[in-house]
Amino acid sequence: MADAQVRVNGEEHAVDVPVGTSLAHVLREVLGLKGTKIACNEGHCGACTVQVDGVPTLSCITLVHAVEGEVTTIEGLRDHPLVDAFVRTDAVQCGFCTPGQIVS
């Protein structure tokens, strides 16, 4: 196990996870932020997209110990106008990959 510091949605977190643990795993299973979805787990589909310092990043293939910037998840974008636009226009389809689309 190795300690990692990660700043998510404006809050600093110390997590003790093995080296090689994905950012997506930490977000979902350690921090309880279930909005980030894991689908392909290979970085192909984009369902796991978060922002690192404003840059869309595939969290399923990003190692948490390598993250050096501010991570923004769909939970951090609750008040973003794009979320409202998706809701108003019924642009959610099944909704599974919607968080990744909005964050992108």
N, C-alpha and C positions, 0 to 999 in steps of 0.2 A: 504494500500500500504506500502511496505517496500523496502528500498534501498538495493541493492545488488551490490557487486563489482565482476566483472568477467573479467578474462584476456583471450582474444580470439585471436588466430593467432598473438600473440605478442603485442596486443593493449589492454590497460586497459579500461573497460567500467563500468560506474555507471548506473544501471537500476533501475527504480522504478516500481516494479510489486508486486502483492499480494503474500504473503507467500503461497507456494504450486504450484507456476508456474514452469512448466518444463523448463529445459535447451533448449530443442528443440524449444519450443514456443519463448523463448527469442532470440535464434539464428535467427529464421526465421522471426518473426513478429516485433521484437524490433530492432534487429541489421541488418535485411535485408539480411542475409546470407541464401539464398534459396537452397544451395547445400545439406544441411541436410534435408532429407525427413522424413515425418511422415506417416507411413502406418498403422500398427496395433494399435499403441498408447498404447500397453500393454507390450512392451519389448520382444516380441517373434520373430520378423522377422529380426531385425538388420539394417533396412534401415536408421535408425536415428543415427547410430553409429558415434561417435566422439572419440577423444582421450583426456583423462584428465591425464596430466603428462605422456603421452606415453602409457597409458592403454586404450584399447578399452572400451567405455562406452556407454550404451544405453541412449541417451539424452531424449527420450520421457518419461522415468520413473525416470530421475534424476532431482531433484529439484534444481533450480538455486541457491537458498540461501545456499545449502549444498556444492556447488562446491568450492574447496579451491585451486585447481591447475590451470595450464595452459591448456586451451582448444584449441585443434587443430581440425579444420573442413576440409572438402575437399578443401575449398578455400585456406587454409593454406598449402596444399600439391600440389599446381599447378605445381611446378617444380620437383616433386618426380618422379623417374624413373618408378615406378609402373603405374603412370598415362599414361606415354608414351607407356608402354608395353600394356596396355588395348587398347589404340587407335590403335597402330600398328597391333594388332592381332584381331581387331574387337570383343573384348570381352565384349561389352557393352549391348548386347541384347536390351531390350527396354530402358535401361538406368536409370530407376527409382531407383533401389537399388544399382547401380554401386558406387555411393559415399560411401555408407556404407561398401561395399566390399573392396574398396581401403583403406579406413581409418582403417578397421579391420586388 
